[in-house]
Amino acid sequence: MRFLIACLLSTCIFSQVSAQPAAAQPYQASVPLSWELKNARWFDGHQIKRGDLYIEDGVFVAKKPAKVNRKMDLRGQQVLINPLGEAHNHNLQTAWGWRQYADQYIDEGVFYAAMLCGDPAGVAEVAPLAATPAAPDVSFVTACITSPDGYPLAAVLPEPTPAAAAAQQLIVRVDSPEQAREQWPAIQARGGRWIRIVLSHSERADLREQAGMFGRLGLRPDTAAELTRLAHADGRRVVAHGETAADFEAALTAGVDAVAHLPGYANTLDEPPERFAISEAAATQAARQHTAVITTTAATALFKLEPDRLAALRDIQRANLARLQAAGVPLLMGSDVFIGTARAELQSLDELGLDRATLLRLATQDTPRALFPGRRLGCFEPGCEASFLLLGGDPLADLSTLNMPLLRVKQGRLLTRLADVAAASAQAVASTSEPARKATGKKKGKASTAKTKASAKAKR
């Protein structure tokens, strides 16, 4: 059995080192396996716990299964954590993006993700791919709503003009509360549990008069509030894109369920840092309303700021995070880094000084549960989905252990880039209900031989 364990670990590690660069080697999933994990250590959201873990039919169970496909004695050396969640990205909401990045999510141990601005036709192509066992589970937002001159029109249009904005189908454009009510049936038809609304420099009415700002602004606060009211009346939830502290407060006034950016993640207009500072009153209101904040601090690196401007933004981010945490505001981990995953955000928040236990809890418990509230994720108790990463050491002491998981398991299935390993995983079966068989092939002693001959004569 030790040999089998060693082979399993070495094959999975080898598959990452040798097969990972080859785009032709997608991840494969074994059938759901029964597991016995002896002397395991796992992160429970606060600390490392120890004991034995058992898996059957894709969930953790209290007792050993009758048949065990994989029995591993971890000897208290490796550590198990639940997979990570990515609450804000856009790279899996098209078929092209899926081909480029889906396996990167599994590579980096990110099994749960939210794509916050897909169009229904594009998402319809991707949704079947996300429903396969070796893929990340994805929540798609297919109603992304902004003003006629709002973000992200400048980013998605080859020529950001009013005519081009009117012709595109990706973004819903709404200009007033009245128009929100008129367009609500069409917004409903786009489907999804969530809608996304855009607030961008909502306190700066003067910017709407500047031609260079076309496609970079957002909804007026009264329009955002009406869209939120309509969504809630329809049983949908609302996530708001925001840039400034004023956008944050407008989103709270509207009553949204989540804010998609920590104010201060960017400063594209080179404004004074205080415009991004969350007030104590706003933090208290967010906590009272249970409004989650998706961090997205990793996206700051995309703007290639001068050192002094970057340092000023990082100071604002630290202060905002501290204020939100002190107030008890729920935080979710999301990167908004198109070429990356939540791992980039994990690293960024670590650099900003969040303590490791909080960091890992946000990544492995709070975020996955927020994305898929009807499932038992981020836990190792009986009945929890048996999805985990096996790390070579304790991530509370060394976060770099996340960079090379030894095993990736999703709902009891081994995930690997080697198809033959996935196919053969269920063939070796170890039973915990039958006594071990005695070794065969040894020569029988004289007494045993004589006894066998006597027994044979008696039966004649």
Buried (B, 14 or more C-beta within 10 A) or exposed (E): EEEEBEEBBEBBBBBBEEBEEEEEBBBBBBEBBBBBBBBBBBBBBEEBBEEEBBBBEBBBBEEBBEEBBBBBBBEEEBBBBBBBBBBBBBBBBBBEBBBBBBBBBBBBBBBBBBBBBBBBEBBBBBEEBBEEBBBBBBBBBBBBBBBBBBBBBBEBBEEBEEEBBEEEEBBBBBBBBEBBBEBBEEBBEBBBEBBBBBBBBBBBEEBBEEEEBBBBBBBBBBBBBBBBBBBBEEEBBBBBBBBBBBBBBBBBBBBBBBBBBBBBBBBEEEEEBEBBBBEEEBBBBBBEBEBBBBBBBBBBBBEEBEEEEBEBBBBBBBBBBBBBBEBEBBBBBBBBBEEBBBBBBBBBBBEBEBEBBBBBBBBBBBBBBBBBEEBBBBBBEBEBBBBBBBBBEBBBEEBEBBEEBBBBBBBBBBBBBBEEBBEEBBEBEBBBEEEEEEEEEEEEEEEEEEEEEEEEEEEE
